Amino acid sequence: MAAVARLHLTDGRPASRVTLAIDLLALVLFVVAGMRQHRTASQLEIFLRNVVPIGGAWLVASVLLRTYRPPSLPRLLTTWAVAVPVGIVLRSWWTGSPGGEDLLLFGAVAMAFTLAFLGGGRLVTVVVASRLRRGSVG
């Protein structure tokens, strides 16, 4: 019987798990912040059509690029540079918009703001990881 390789998102350390959770939260917050610009469907539909392709692309890229094994700034930036454009293209394909030049503008805005949200999240991660090392998270 052939061995089945397990796909792990993190290296199993608490700090890596916290980093993954905070990065995903940062992407969710990016989507929630952007939802104010879209009033064409229910809030749940708008949320899902944005978070599923972006979050899904992030998780797949994270496994392939070993983003959280262990977490590092270069791995974060590589994952961001791959996953966000893929997620934006998937979102555009799923929803049918934006297209053409609007997709480029939407993509540029998404790249800038996801980086800002992820950067803020990583600052939070530094604080949480520091407390984990000291054993004072509670």
N, C-alpha and C positions, 0 to 999 in steps of 0.2 A: 504494500500500500504506500503510495507516494505521500510524503510529508506535505502538509498544507502550511504555507507561510502565513503567519499572523500579521495583520497590518495594525500597527500601533501608532496612534497619533503622537504620543509622547514617549519619553524614555522612562516614564513611571515615577519620576521624582515629583514631590508635591509642588515645587516651584514651576516645573514644566506644565503641570496640570493647571495651575493658577494662571500661567501665562496664556495657555490655550483658551481658557474660559474668558479671560479679560479681552483677548483679541476678538473672540467671537462676540462678546458683549459690545465691543467698539463697533463692529460691523453692523450689529443690530441697531445700535444707537444712530449710526449713519443713516440707515434705512428709515428709522422712525423720524429723524430730523427732515429727511427728504420727502416724507409722506405729505407734509403740509403743502407741497407744490402740486400734488396730484389729487384731483377730486372727481375722477372719472369712474370710480367704482367704490365698493365698500372698503372700509379701512382694512379689514382682514384680507381682502383680495389684493389690495395695493401692497400690503405688507408682504404677503406670500410671493407675489410676482417679482418682488425685489430681493427678499432675503433668501429665497430658495436658490436662484442661480448664483448669486454672489457668495452666499455661505457655502453652497455645494462646491463651487469652484475653489473656494478657500480650503475646504477640507481635503479635497482631492489633491490639490497642489501641496498641501501641508504633508500629506503622506509621501508623495513622490519626492519632495524636496527636503524631507526630514526637518521641517521647520522647528519642531519642538523636541529634537533629539540631539543635543539639548538646544533650547532657544538661544538665539543670538540675533544681533541687529542685522548682520548681513543676510541671514536666512529669512528674517522678517521682510527685508526689502526685496529679496528675490521672489518670495512668495507673493508679496503685494504686486510686484511688477508683472507677474504671470497671472495670478488669480483674478485680480480686479478687472483687467481688460477682458479676460475670458468670461467672467461673470456678467459684465456689461453687454457683451455680444450675445450671450445666451439669453439675457433678459430682453434684449431688443428682438431677438428671433421669436421668443415666446410671446411677447406682447404685440409685436408688429410695429413698434416705434421705440425710440426715434430711429430714423434712417439717414443715410447720406451724411451731409455736413452736420446735421443736428446730432447724429450719433457721435461724431468726433468731438463736438462741444460737450455733449453729455458725458462722454468718456473722460475728457480732460477735467471737468468739474468733479466727477466721481473719483478720479485718481487723486486730485488735490485733497478733497475732503476725507476720503478714506484714510489717506496718509496722516492727516491731522488727527482723526479719531484714533487710529492705531497708535500714533505717537503719544497721545494723551493716555491711552490705555497702558502703554509700556511704562510711562512714568508711574502710574498707579501700581503696575507690576513690580517695579523696583522697590516701592515702599512695602508692599505685601510680602515679597520675597525676603526682604530684610527682616521683617517681623517673624516670618516662618523660621528663618535661621536662628533667631533669638528665642523662638518658642513662645512668642507673646501674642499670637493671633488667637482670638477667642471670641 
